[in-house]
């Protein structure tokens, strides 16, 4: 059985701007349907091709497709003849926008959870990691540097996101605790949009690699204060990107760095 043809009555999709890639992907697909470029029964390009045309990561595209699926606009069919298919010519824009806002709000809770979890994971890893764990984290950094040297790292965003996730999971593996690995894997999977937001900030690829180097050095040194500092800086990058994209503020626990800042400002601990 031959595969259904991809709709070709339009000029394809266009690269999305430097910010809010998730929303841009939802809106671009919805707009193609609304103006008639795509009709009921049409098959969109493959996930790889569609993400490439929009120059966004595949995890970000999947989130966009989930929103459109929940709205009843498209469906994902499995198998060799499967793909992303348009279900209707009607696009309920208000519902789609509401779903986008809900998904971004949910990510705020995930960011808050990561703020609580990751510093402790890094400090735990500092006590339990062996040379093999350090080598695996370093291998990830080398792969990121090689990707950057090839140029156009943001055009290879899928690979950079994958390596970023691998670095943090290898840190979790260094604890020797399967439950911690499962928790970190679940958080990182849900934070795909946040990774995409952060990687679209200026010099984000270079900054990410340097953050991984500093994190690994702090864990090797088994220095809790240094770990707190470098993990705080790393988390703030994604948190700041989310706050800018949503115009909302995250709740942050009062950790050692926040306590120190409070003492510096007031002279007494609040």
VOGU-3710 file (C-alpha; in Angstrom, 3 decimals, decimal comma):
1> xxxxxxxxxx> 0,000/0,000/0,000  1,488/3,327/-1,036  1,848/6,192/1,400  -0,664/9,052/1,219  0,826/12,020/-0,638  1,895/15,124/1,239  -0,162/18,201/0,397  1,753/20,335/-2,119  -0,696/23,096/-2,998  1,227/25,658/-0,952
11> xxxxxxxxxx> 4,824/26,844/-0,670  5,648/24,875/2,468  6,278/26,170/5,955  8,654/28,968/6,881  11,273/29,362/9,624  9,883/30,571/12,919  11,332/33,633/14,626  13,861/33,556/17,432  11,351/33,285/20,280  8,179/31,367/21,202
21> xxxxxxxxxx> 8,734/28,589/18,673  5,991/26,439/20,204  3,302/29,060/19,648  4,693/29,921/16,225  4,404/26,304/15,101  0,799/26,025/16,298  -0,186/29,282/14,627  1,540/28,535/11,320  -0,148/25,145/10,874  -3,502/26,587/11,968
31> xxxxxxxxxx> -3,120/29,506/9,550  -2,384/27,172/6,619  -5,627/25,354/7,315  -7,652/28,493/7,914  -6,681/30,118/4,594  -7,206/26,896/2,653  -3,598/25,941/1,878  -4,320/22,699/3,748  -7,705/20,979/3,665  -9,483/18,093/5,320
41> xxxxxxxxxx> -7,634/14,839/4,663  -4,352/16,475/3,675  -1,170/14,977/5,044  1,456/17,311/6,447  5,180/16,767/5,822  6,939/14,264/8,054  7,884/15,355/11,550  11,533/15,660/10,524  10,756/17,680/7,384  8,205/19,906/9,106
51> xxxxxxxxxx> 10,559/20,706/11,990  13,315/21,384/9,476  11,181/23,790/7,441  10,210/25,693/10,582  13,739/25,403/12,050  12,435/24,238/15,387  13,165/21,168/17,471  11,103/18,036/17,031  10,034/18,018/20,727  8,669/21,548/20,230
61> xxxxxxxxxx> 6,838/20,463/17,080  5,323/17,492/18,944  3,963/19,830/21,613  2,410/22,000/18,896  0,821/18,952/17,259  -0,583/17,834/20,636  -2,361/21,181/21,002  -3,819/20,924/17,499  -4,812/17,299/18,116  -6,626/18,216/21,314
71> xxxxxxxxxx> -8,436/20,935/19,379  -9,603/18,329/16,853  -7,766/20,017/13,992  -5,254/17,281/13,151  -4,612/13,682/14,078  -1,486/11,562/14,158  -1,855/8,157/12,496  0,736/5,450/13,206  2,325/3,048/10,758  4,002/3,249/7,337
81> xxxxxxxxxx> 0,999/5,067/5,849  0,669/7,282/8,891  1,648/10,845/9,643  -0,039/14,102/10,623  -3,407/14,552/8,881  -5,822/17,488/8,778  -9,212/16,506/10,231  -11,235/19,642/9,586  -11,241/22,936/7,708  -12,515/24,699/10,841
91> xxxxxxxxxx> -9,869/26,038/13,231  -11,140/26,984/16,749  -8,541/29,695/17,338  -9,676/30,674/20,855  -9,537/27,061/22,013  -6,062/26,634/20,527  -4,780/29,790/22,219  -6,238/28,646/25,535  -4,505/25,265/25,176  -1,183/26,981/24,411
101> xxxxxxxxxx> -1,505/29,068/27,568  -2,375/25,997/29,632  0,664/24,090/28,346  3,018/26,993/29,039  1,530/27,395/32,536  2,044/23,672/33,211  5,677/24,078/32,257  6,024/26,677/35,018  5,246/23,998/37,605  7,863/21,729/36,004
111> xxxxxxxxxx> 10,464/24,498/36,201  9,694/25,010/39,885  10,025/21,268/40,483  13,367/21,191/38,679  14,581/24,100/40,821  13,926/21,970/43,914  15,302/18,701/42,495  18,350/19,412/40,350  20,674/21,104/42,889  20,197/18,139/45,229
121> xxxxxxxxxx> 20,788/15,672/42,385  24,060/17,413/41,485  25,254/17,369/45,105  24,248/13,723/45,474  26,163/12,908/42,275  29,230/14,685/43,684  29,270/12,158/46,524  28,611/9,020/44,489  30,064/9,568/40,993  33,013/7,489/39,821
131> xxxxxxxxxx> 35,454/8,199/36,999  33,196/6,397/34,513  30,365/8,844/35,298  32,659/11,841/34,864  33,890/10,442/31,543  30,337/10,018/30,234  29,429/13,600/31,138  32,647/14,813/29,491  31,831/12,821/26,343  28,574/14,745/26,058
141> xxxxxxxxxx> 30,422/18,058/26,324  32,888/16,974/23,614  29,971/16,076/21,328  28,406/19,513/21,928  31,697/21,245/21,128  32,063/19,217/17,938  28,551/20,222/16,892  29,326/23,886/17,526  32,555/23,720/15,509  30,591/22,499/12,492
151> xxxxxxxxxx> 28,672/25,781/12,588  24,951/26,381/12,585  24,372/24,631/15,915  20,911/26,117/16,248  20,034/24,657/12,850  20,901/21,296/14,428  18,751/22,116/17,410  17,380/18,591/17,793  20,876/17,221/18,345  21,850/20,004/20,748
161> xxxxxxxxxx> 18,674/19,452/22,776  19,391/15,733/22,836  22,931/16,279/24,123  21,711/18,751/26,756  19,218/16,164/28,009  21,893/13,453/27,981  24,234/15,558/30,107  21,624/16,065/32,839  20,522/12,431/32,731  24,117/11,238/33,008
171> xxxxxxxxxx> 24,475/13,462/36,062  21,379/11,785/37,503  22,771/8,329/36,649  25,881/9,249/38,645  23,767/9,130/41,819  23,262/5,398/41,322  19,574/5,870/42,148  17,067/4,673/39,542  14,198/6,642/41,070  16,135/9,904/40,710
181> xxxxxxxxxx> 16,887/9,077/37,080  13,185/8,443/36,432  12,200/11,751/38,054  14,787/13,689/36,054  13,845/11,969/32,798  10,179/12,853/33,291  10,945/16,497/34,089  13,306/16,924/31,153  10,790/15,368/28,769  8,108/17,841/29,869
191> xxxxxxxxxx> 10,522/20,764/29,608  11,188/20,413/25,870  9,496/23,745/25,155  11,601/25,423/27,830  14,808/24,054/26,335  13,722/25,415/22,986  12,994/28,852/24,476  16,379/28,975/26,194  18,313/27,820/23,125  16,808/30,638/21,073
201> xxxxxxxxxx> 18,388/33,285/23,288  21,586/34,986/22,019  24,731/32,786/22,141  22,689/30,060/23,819  24,628/27,124/22,338  27,971/28,444/23,573  26,500/29,319/26,956  24,989/25,837/27,376  28,319/24,136/26,725  30,128/26,401/29,198
211> xxxxxxxxxx> 27,414/25,749/31,805  27,928/22,004/31,391  31,687/22,414/31,800  31,225/24,420/35,012  28,682/21,936/36,348  30,985/18,991/35,731  33,926/20,821/37,344  31,837/21,620/40,434  30,688/18,008/40,771  34,261/16,750/40,355
221> xxxxxxxxxx> 35,384/19,167/43,066  32,578/17,898/45,364  32,013/21,524/46,373  28,398/22,113/47,452  28,670/25,916/47,361  30,102/25,858/43,846  27,425/23,381/42,738  24,699/25,665/44,109  26,151/28,603/42,164  26,565/26,903/38,794
231> xxxxxxxxxx> 23,234/25,040/38,926  21,452/28,256/39,929  22,931/30,036/36,901  22,014/27,153/34,602  18,407/26,939/35,801  17,877/30,687/35,613  18,546/30,692/31,871  15,472/28,590/31,140  13,433/30,211/33,915  14,148/33,703/32,563
241> xxxxxxxxxx> 13,197/32,609/29,044  9,891/31,188/30,332  9,112/34,317/32,355  9,791/36,529/29,329  7,625/34,354/27,075  4,685/34,201/29,494  4,989/37,529/31,389  4,643/35,500/34,603  6,897/34,994/37,605  8,028/31,662/38,959
251> xxxxxxxxxx> 8,109/30,849/42,653  11,632/30,027/43,779  12,518/28,314/47,077  14,877/30,122/49,432  18,084/28,220/48,806  21,598/29,044/50,002  22,176/31,650/47,285  18,864/33,399/47,950  19,573/33,418/51,687  22,981/34,972/51,024
261> xxxxxxxxxx> 21,425/37,652/48,806  18,873/38,459/51,499  21,630/38,852/54,089  23,609/41,107/51,749  20,607/43,381/51,215  19,165/43,545/54,732  22,053/42,617/56,984  19,791/40,081/58,693  18,199/36,868/57,517  14,514/37,377/56,713
//
